[in-house]
Amino acid sequence: MADRIHFALRDLPEGARLRSVTAEPADIRGRAALRVELTDDVTLHGVPGVDYIDRPTFVELPVDLRTGVIEVDILSRLNGKTDFPARAFAGVVFHVRDDARAFGSVYLRPLNGRSLNPPSPRADRAVQYFTYPDWPFDRLRDDFPGGYEAGADIEPDTWMRLRVDIDDDRILASVDGAPVLSITRPLESPQRGTVGLFVDIGTEAFFSDLTVTAVDGAA
């Protein structure tokens, strides 16, 4: 029997934990949402690969799952605070455990969306799966080119519905109902852990209407 938990995200949920990010209520495109971005300290003084870029930079929420479904509305755009070549990175994390020393993630790069006609190979890099700490995107590209990222018809500054289905041997990401990335060789075995809202360098992200459905029972 599945357990379903919903967060409207009109404000920071009670019990949430901020990991190198700020979070505050906001109104954007006619909707109440939670605005999330990296702290100024990380943005201005952080080191790539140490403090940001596929690191623990997220809002950790008081809900967990092992297998199940995560759905959330996301709008992301550049925040103009850095010269780093950001792509409006925003998504979700799951299986967060050991005080954020390990987790999995699926995130979007809206500036790589096909509707913007980005140069090759960016058009095939709009959706990314990674696991922390062992498998950041750059190592995945080197060892498994094209295996853990894919293109998608997305764009910045527009609401998108991200859905991530997590099974024992498959992770499927969909945007606005269309499958965009299917992982049949997950880089970790599903382990119970918390869920969160992920953001990375140079990005202002807004999250709304989060639903977590744990098929093996939520904690």
Backbone bond lengths (Angstrom), bond angles and torsions (degrees), N, CA, C in turn:
res aa  C-N    CA-C-N  psi(-1)  N-CA   C-N-CA  omega(-1)  CA-C   N-CA-C  phi
1 M - - - 1.460 - - 1.531 109.60 -
2 A 1.328 116.91 132.01 1.462 121.67 -176.59 1.521 111.08 -84.36
3 D 1.317 115.78 143.25 1.457 122.93 173.53 1.517 107.94 -108.02
4 R 1.333 116.48 131.98 1.461 121.25 -174.18 1.522 109.52 -121.96
5 I 1.331 116.48 129.38 1.461 122.69 178.51 1.519 108.45 -125.75
6 H 1.324 115.96 136.17 1.470 121.25 -177.47 1.524 110.45 -121.24
7 F 1.332 116.32 137.05 1.462 123.52 172.32 1.525 108.14 -123.31
8 A 1.328 117.15 120.14 1.465 119.59 177.23 1.525 111.31 -67.04
9 L 1.330 116.41 -29.36 1.474 123.85 -179.02 1.526 112.26 63.77
10 R 1.329 115.61 34.88 1.470 119.07 171.10 1.522 110.95 -76.14
11 D 1.332 115.18 -18.11 1.461 121.60 174.13 1.520 107.52 -154.60
12 L 1.320 116.81 179.67 1.459 120.69 -178.15 1.525 109.68 -72.21
13 P 1.331 118.71 121.12 1.462 120.53 -179.37 1.527 112.08 -60.78
14 E 1.316 115.55 144.37 1.459 120.36 176.61 1.524 109.76 -60.50
15 G 1.305 116.48 134.34 1.452 121.29 -179.88 1.515 114.52 89.84
16 A 1.346 117.34 -3.17 1.467 120.35 178.38 1.526 110.26 -71.14
17 R 1.313 116.03 154.58 1.464 121.63 179.89 1.524 109.32 -127.60
18 L 1.323 116.58 131.05 1.459 121.84 -179.72 1.523 109.89 -92.69
19 R 1.319 115.52 126.03 1.464 121.04 -179.99 1.530 108.99 -118.16
20 S 1.329 114.51 95.38 1.472 123.40 179.41 1.523 113.00 63.19
21 V 1.337 116.72 24.28 1.459 121.20 178.18 1.524 109.86 -135.09
22 T 1.331 115.23 164.05 1.454 122.22 168.78 1.521 107.84 -110.59
23 A 1.323 116.65 155.24 1.463 121.09 179.38 1.517 108.99 -147.82
24 E 1.332 116.42 132.87 1.456 121.26 -179.18 1.522 109.92 -152.41
25 P 1.342 117.41 152.78 1.464 120.12 177.43 1.522 110.71 -64.17
26 A 1.323 115.51 148.44 1.461 120.36 179.70 1.524 109.15 -155.69
27 D 1.321 115.62 158.99 1.460 122.18 171.71 1.519 107.72 -114.06
28 I 1.316 116.64 127.97 1.455 121.22 -176.82 1.529 109.05 -145.84
29 R 1.300 116.38 128.05 1.462 122.32 -179.84 1.524 111.61 52.25
30 G 1.347 115.04 41.10 1.454 120.29 176.24 1.508 115.59 77.50
31 R 1.328 117.68 12.72 1.460 120.43 -178.05 1.515 110.78 -128.61
32 A 1.326 115.28 145.31 1.462 120.91 170.91 1.520 108.24 -79.14
33 A 1.332 116.43 136.54 1.460 120.14 -174.96 1.517 109.89 -152.90
34 L 1.324 115.35 174.02 1.457 122.61 173.90 1.526 107.60 -105.24
35 R 1.327 115.75 120.76 1.465 121.70 -179.64 1.528 108.92 -91.83
36 V 1.330 116.76 126.09 1.462 121.91 -174.71 1.527 109.45 -130.90
37 E 1.328 116.63 134.27 1.456 121.62 171.24 1.523 109.09 -153.40
38 L 1.327 116.58 166.82 1.455 119.92 177.91 1.521 110.34 -63.18
39 T 1.319 116.22 152.04 1.459 119.47 174.23 1.530 109.21 -62.59
40 D 1.324 116.18 154.85 1.463 119.68 178.12 1.522 111.25 -61.63
41 D 1.323 116.68 -34.44 1.461 119.50 179.96 1.526 111.14 -62.22
42 V 1.331 116.74 -45.03 1.463 120.22 178.41 1.521 110.38 -67.55
43 T 1.333 116.93 -42.94 1.464 120.70 -178.59 1.518 112.18 -61.97
44 L 1.327 116.52 -45.37 1.462 120.67 -172.49 1.522 113.83 -89.14
45 H 1.333 116.50 -27.54 1.466 119.12 -173.97 1.524 114.14 -123.99
46 G 1.325 117.30 -4.17 1.456 120.07 -177.83 1.517 112.95 -72.12
47 V 1.324 114.74 162.43 1.462 122.47 -179.12 1.529 109.04 -109.33
48 P 1.338 118.34 127.34 1.468 120.12 177.86 1.528 111.41 -57.03
49 G 1.323 115.87 136.38 1.455 120.32 -179.62 1.509 114.50 81.40
50 V 1.335 115.69 -7.64 1.464 121.08 176.79 1.523 110.19 -117.05
51 D 1.327 116.52 -49.73 1.463 121.79 -177.40 1.522 113.22 -106.59
52 Y 1.311 117.67 -21.22 1.463 121.91 177.44 1.524 109.07 -152.01
53 I 1.310 115.77 175.95 1.469 126.57 -169.35 1.531 109.44 74.64
54 D 1.330 114.49 92.25 1.464 122.40 178.77 1.526 111.86 57.80
55 R 1.313 115.84 44.99 1.464 123.53 178.62 1.536 109.17 -118.83
56 P 1.330 119.46 178.51 1.471 121.00 179.02 1.533 111.54 -74.43
57 T 1.318 116.46 79.04 1.470 122.86 179.84 1.524 107.80 -123.85
58 F 1.327 116.24 86.18 1.461 119.26 -174.11 1.522 111.49 -161.82
59 V 1.320 114.60 167.18 1.464 122.71 169.72 1.522 106.57 -91.79
60 E 1.317 116.72 113.80 1.464 120.88 178.52 1.522 108.95 -87.54
61 L 1.318 116.42 127.02 1.460 121.98 -173.86 1.529 111.62 -103.86
62 P 1.335 116.40 154.20 1.465 120.57 -176.74 1.528 112.45 -82.13
63 V 1.322 116.10 56.31 1.465 121.69 176.36 1.519 107.31 -150.59
64 D 1.319 116.49 143.59 1.454 118.67 -179.41 1.516 111.41 -135.52
65 L 1.321 114.51 168.10 1.454 121.71 176.30 1.520 108.82 -161.22
66 R 1.316 114.86 164.08 1.464 121.12 170.93 1.523 108.36 -108.17
67 T 1.326 116.02 -58.25 1.461 120.84 171.53 1.518 108.00 -123.00
68 G 1.327 115.81 150.50 1.453 119.47 -178.78 1.513 111.76 156.42
69 V 1.337 115.42 -152.94 1.462 121.54 -174.29 1.521 109.79 -134.02
70 I 1.326 115.58 135.87 1.464 122.55 173.11 1.522 107.49 -117.72
71 E 1.333 117.00 128.88 1.460 121.62 177.58 1.527 108.99 -131.69
72 V 1.332 116.75 135.78 1.457 120.12 -179.91 1.525 109.64 -157.26
73 D 1.322 116.23 147.03 1.460 122.13 173.05 1.523 108.60 -88.09
74 I 1.332 116.23 133.90 1.463 122.63 -176.99 1.519 109.98 -131.88
75 L 1.315 115.71 135.70 1.465 123.06 167.24 1.517 106.15 -129.80
76 S 1.327 117.48 124.68 1.464 119.44 -178.81 1.518 110.52 -136.88
77 R 1.338 113.91 154.10 1.463 120.77 -178.53 1.523 108.21 -159.28
78 L 1.318 116.42 168.49 1.458 120.29 178.24 1.523 110.06 -71.70
79 N 1.336 116.36 145.93 1.467 119.27 -179.89 1.523 113.36 -102.69
80 G 1.318 118.14 -3.88 1.457 121.12 175.46 1.513 115.43 71.61
81 K 1.337 117.25 16.32 1.465 120.36 -176.44 1.524 113.93 -96.31
82 T 1.320 117.80 -2.60 1.465 120.18 -175.90 1.518 110.00 -151.05
83 D 1.324 115.83 156.39 1.461 121.19 174.94 1.525 112.02 -89.52
84 F 1.325 117.13 -1.59 1.460 120.95 178.48 1.534 109.53 -59.19
85 P 1.333 118.38 138.63 1.470 120.75 -178.93 1.527 112.30 -71.99
86 A 1.313 116.02 72.00 1.464 121.89 -177.32 1.526 110.63 -76.21
87 R 1.322 115.98 159.43 1.465 122.06 -179.65 1.520 112.00 -126.44
88 A 1.348 116.74 24.13 1.475 121.92 -178.14 1.527 110.88 64.21
89 F 1.327 115.72 46.87 1.463 123.02 -176.39 1.535 112.12 -62.75
90 A 1.326 117.10 124.46 1.469 120.78 176.38 1.523 109.33 -160.02
91 G 1.348 115.87 142.87 1.453 119.44 -179.92 1.512 111.65 -176.43
92 V 1.317 116.09 -145.63 1.462 121.38 -177.74 1.526 109.87 -130.20
93 V 1.328 115.27 156.44 1.460 122.45 170.02 1.519 108.36 -120.17
94 F 1.318 115.76 158.65 1.464 121.33 -179.10 1.524 108.80 -153.36
95 H 1.326 115.01 165.46 1.477 120.85 -177.03 1.529 111.68 56.94
96 V 1.338 116.94 34.29 1.469 120.77 178.02 1.528 108.01 -71.66
97 R 1.317 116.62 125.18 1.462 120.62 -175.77 1.524 110.01 -151.55
98 D 1.318 115.13 170.49 1.471 121.74 178.29 1.522 111.36 54.48
99 D 1.353 116.02 45.98 1.464 121.45 179.09 1.530 111.11 56.77
100 A 1.338 115.29 45.57 1.475 123.75 177.43 1.522 113.38 66.04
101 R 1.313 116.61 23.55 1.464 119.39 175.25 1.530 111.99 -83.33
102 A 1.343 116.21 -7.16 1.459 120.60 177.26 1.524 108.84 -154.71
103 F 1.329 116.38 141.79 1.465 121.94 176.12 1.524 109.23 -172.90
104 G 1.329 115.51 167.05 1.457 122.55 171.87 1.515 109.35 -113.54
105 S 1.331 116.85 164.96 1.462 119.84 -177.72 1.525 111.39 -156.36
106 V 1.319 114.69 148.59 1.461 122.98 165.04 1.517 106.43 -128.38
107 Y 1.332 116.48 126.24 1.461 118.61 178.62 1.522 111.08 -137.14
108 L 1.330 114.90 163.92 1.460 123.06 -177.36 1.522 110.47 -106.13
109 R 1.335 114.76 149.68 1.464 122.29 170.58 1.534 107.21 -120.77
110 P 1.331 118.76 81.22 1.463 120.50 -173.31 1.525 114.82 -57.87
111 L 1.347 117.96 -29.96 1.456 118.41 178.98 1.530 112.66 -71.08
112 N 1.323 116.69 -8.44 1.462 120.92 173.17 1.524 111.78 -98.20
113 G 1.324 117.57 6.23 1.456 120.77 -178.65 1.522 112.12 -61.61
114 R 1.318 116.32 142.19 1.464 121.44 -176.38 1.519 112.85 -61.46
115 S 1.332 117.22 -28.79 1.464 119.48 -179.37 1.522 112.22 -64.53
116 L 1.342 117.35 -18.19 1.464 121.49 178.53 1.529 112.32 -92.94
117 N 1.334 116.71 -2.25 1.465 122.32 -179.51 1.533 112.88 53.06
118 P 1.317 117.72 53.92 1.474 119.54 179.10 1.523 110.43 -69.73
119 P 1.319 117.84 156.76 1.462 119.97 178.22 1.526 111.04 -67.74
120 S 1.323 115.32 153.47 1.463 120.44 175.43 1.537 108.82 -66.63
121 P 1.347 117.12 142.54 1.463 129.00 3.83 1.523 113.94 -95.72
122 R 1.337 118.36 14.84 1.461 119.95 -175.51 1.522 112.99 -60.00
123 A 1.320 117.40 -30.30 1.463 120.36 -178.21 1.523 112.46 -61.59
124 D 1.321 116.81 -20.91 1.464 121.09 178.84 1.527 112.12 -102.10
125 R 1.330 116.37 18.27 1.465 120.52 -176.25 1.524 111.78 -132.45
126 A 1.316 116.77 46.29 1.461 120.94 -177.71 1.524 113.31 -94.12
127 V 1.321 117.60 -18.92 1.469 122.72 -179.29 1.524 108.05 -132.10
128 Q 1.319 116.61 132.21 1.473 121.25 -174.67 1.525 111.61 -130.22
129 Y 1.328 115.93 136.68 1.463 122.65 168.06 1.520 107.64 -111.42
130 F 1.340 116.88 138.28 1.457 120.53 173.67 1.513 109.30 -151.77
131 T 1.326 115.71 165.32 1.463 120.33 172.37 1.522 108.83 -129.59
132 Y 1.302 114.25 142.92 1.463 122.36 179.53 1.530 108.37 -106.52
133 P 1.336 117.71 136.72 1.465 128.10 11.54 1.532 115.60 -100.14
134 D 1.328 118.18 -4.45 1.468 119.43 -165.71 1.524 115.98 -87.89
135 W 1.348 117.24 -25.90 1.459 118.72 -170.11 1.524 112.37 -127.76
136 P 1.344 118.81 75.26 1.462 121.41 171.76 1.530 109.81 -74.64
137 F 1.335 115.38 168.53 1.462 119.31 -172.74 1.529 113.04 -58.98
138 D 1.326 118.33 -38.64 1.461 119.41 -174.96 1.527 112.02 -68.48
139 R 1.327 117.11 -37.42 1.463 119.27 175.72 1.525 110.35 -66.78
140 L 1.332 116.75 -39.28 1.461 120.25 178.32 1.523 111.09 -62.70
141 R 1.326 116.91 -40.60 1.467 119.64 178.40 1.523 111.74 -63.73
142 D 1.311 116.19 -37.64 1.464 119.92 179.74 1.528 111.69 -69.66
143 D 1.338 116.41 -44.13 1.461 120.44 -172.99 1.524 113.82 -89.24
144 F 1.341 117.04 -31.12 1.467 121.68 -177.83 1.531 109.45 -136.98
145 P 1.316 119.08 70.10 1.472 121.26 -175.59 1.528 112.17 -54.60
146 G 1.328 115.88 123.82 1.455 121.24 178.67 1.511 115.12 74.43
147 G 1.321 117.69 1.55 1.457 119.81 -174.46 1.511 115.47 -82.16
148 Y 1.336 116.84 -24.86 1.459 119.46 -173.91 1.528 112.77 -127.90
149 E 1.330 116.25 20.26 1.458 121.67 173.64 1.522 108.14 -148.15
150 A 1.337 115.80 162.48 1.461 119.56 -176.07 1.520 109.95 -158.72
151 G 1.321 115.48 165.10 1.449 121.06 175.65 1.520 111.74 -81.21
152 A 1.326 115.94 164.45 1.465 121.21 178.40 1.521 109.23 -162.75
153 D 1.325 115.64 152.85 1.462 121.50 177.59 1.528 108.96 -86.95
154 I 1.327 115.56 76.21 1.459 121.36 179.76 1.518 108.85 -127.97
155 E 1.325 116.51 168.61 1.456 121.15 178.47 1.520 109.65 -156.15
156 P 1.328 117.39 158.99 1.466 119.99 -179.33 1.518 112.00 -74.34
157 D 1.342 114.34 163.73 1.467 122.07 173.62 1.523 112.55 61.02
158 T 1.331 115.90 29.57 1.463 122.59 179.95 1.524 108.46 -139.47
159 W 1.326 116.89 137.81 1.460 119.56 178.29 1.525 110.72 -67.25
160 M 1.332 115.78 135.21 1.460 123.24 177.37 1.523 108.23 -134.72
161 R 1.312 116.42 145.02 1.459 121.75 176.47 1.524 109.01 -101.39
162 L 1.335 116.29 108.56 1.463 121.31 177.65 1.521 109.33 -94.75
163 R 1.317 115.25 131.11 1.467 121.67 175.54 1.527 108.03 -126.10
164 V 1.331 115.35 132.75 1.465 120.87 177.54 1.524 108.38 -125.68
165 D 1.326 116.42 116.26 1.463 123.01 176.22 1.528 108.35 -96.13
166 I 1.314 116.76 124.89 1.463 122.19 -175.91 1.522 108.81 -117.91
167 D 1.323 116.18 112.76 1.457 122.41 176.86 1.528 109.20 -114.78
168 D 1.329 115.96 -179.97 1.465 119.55 -179.39 1.525 112.37 -62.22
169 D 1.328 116.98 -36.30 1.463 119.49 -174.49 1.524 113.07 -129.63
170 R 1.346 117.71 19.82 1.460 119.67 -179.72 1.517 110.47 -158.14
171 I 1.337 115.10 143.48 1.456 122.04 170.89 1.517 107.14 -126.18
172 L 1.322 116.53 125.55 1.461 122.16 -178.58 1.517 109.17 -121.47
173 A 1.327 116.58 123.61 1.461 121.83 176.91 1.520 109.45 -107.77
174 S 1.336 115.75 135.43 1.459 122.28 178.09 1.521 108.99 -130.33
175 V 1.333 116.15 148.73 1.457 122.01 175.12 1.519 108.26 -125.91
176 D 1.321 115.82 123.54 1.463 122.02 -178.81 1.527 111.35 52.31
177 G 1.320 115.59 39.69 1.456 121.50 175.38 1.512 115.71 86.29
178 A 1.331 118.06 -6.51 1.463 121.19 -178.66 1.525 110.42 -103.10
179 P 1.335 119.13 123.65 1.466 120.71 176.58 1.529 110.64 -60.56
180 V 1.334 116.66 134.40 1.466 120.46 -177.99 1.523 113.20 -125.74
181 L 1.324 117.69 -22.74 1.466 120.10 -178.77 1.521 109.27 -151.61
182 S 1.334 116.04 123.48 1.460 121.61 178.33 1.522 108.87 -120.13
183 I 1.315 115.84 120.02 1.458 122.27 -179.46 1.521 108.16 -108.61
184 T 1.328 116.79 111.50 1.464 120.61 179.31 1.523 112.02 -99.15
185 R 1.328 115.51 -3.59 1.469 120.56 174.46 1.524 108.45 -128.39
186 P 1.342 117.60 72.50 1.467 119.01 177.94 1.522 110.88 -56.71
187 L 1.305 115.73 149.37 1.460 121.35 -175.47 1.519 113.23 -85.31
188 E 1.321 116.21 -0.09 1.457 121.11 176.23 1.513 108.32 -148.60
189 S 1.318 117.20 152.27 1.454 121.02 171.73 1.520 108.26 -77.33
190 P 1.348 118.01 140.86 1.459 119.14 -179.33 1.525 111.73 -55.89
191 Q 1.305 115.84 124.67 1.453 122.24 177.36 1.523 108.35 -129.01
192 R 1.311 116.11 138.29 1.454 118.64 -177.61 1.523 110.70 -60.81
193 G 1.310 115.39 132.10 1.457 121.40 178.28 1.511 110.09 -167.13
194 T 1.302 115.92 173.94 1.452 120.45 -176.30 1.527 111.38 -79.98
195 V 1.338 113.70 171.26 1.459 123.88 -177.16 1.520 108.16 -116.39
196 G 1.328 117.76 152.29 1.458 119.45 179.12 1.512 113.32 -154.09
197 L 1.344 114.41 175.13 1.461 124.05 -179.47 1.522 108.08 -107.83
198 F 1.318 116.43 116.00 1.464 122.37 -171.21 1.526 111.89 -98.26
199 V 1.322 115.55 140.03 1.464 121.76 173.10 1.524 107.45 -143.82
200 D 1.335 116.24 155.43 1.462 118.67 -179.98 1.524 109.83 -133.22
201 I 1.298 116.35 -171.01 1.454 123.88 -168.17 1.542 112.95 -56.86
202 G 1.328 115.37 141.56 1.454 121.66 173.30 1.505 116.00 71.47
203 T 1.326 117.06 14.53 1.461 121.24 -170.71 1.520 112.50 -120.49
204 E 1.317 115.17 137.93 1.457 123.63 168.17 1.524 106.14 -109.60
205 A 1.328 116.99 115.08 1.460 121.29 -175.40 1.521 110.54 -118.87
206 F 1.312 115.29 143.22 1.457 122.57 177.45 1.524 107.97 -120.71
207 F 1.336 116.05 134.24 1.454 122.20 -178.38 1.523 109.76 -124.40
208 S 1.333 116.01 142.32 1.459 120.99 -179.74 1.527 109.47 -151.08
209 D 1.328 115.72 151.39 1.465 122.35 169.15 1.533 112.40 55.67
210 L 1.320 115.72 64.42 1.465 121.52 178.82 1.525 110.67 -91.63
211 T 1.328 115.71 132.62 1.455 121.93 173.99 1.525 109.21 -127.14
212 V 1.313 116.27 130.47 1.462 122.10 176.15 1.524 107.94 -118.92
213 T 1.320 116.39 121.32 1.458 122.17 178.77 1.518 108.53 -116.41
214 A 1.310 116.57 110.96 1.465 121.93 -179.38 1.520 108.80 -97.34
215 V 1.332 116.77 115.21 1.457 119.51 -175.52 1.519 112.07 -77.67
216 D 1.330 117.02 -17.16 1.460 119.61 179.51 1.523 111.62 -108.36
217 G 1.330 115.50 17.90 1.456 119.93 177.51 1.498 112.76 95.90
218 A 1.331 117.53 126.05 1.463 122.02 178.99 1.518 109.76 -87.80
219 A 1.336 115.92 148.31 1.465 120.60 178.49 1.515 110.59 -78.45
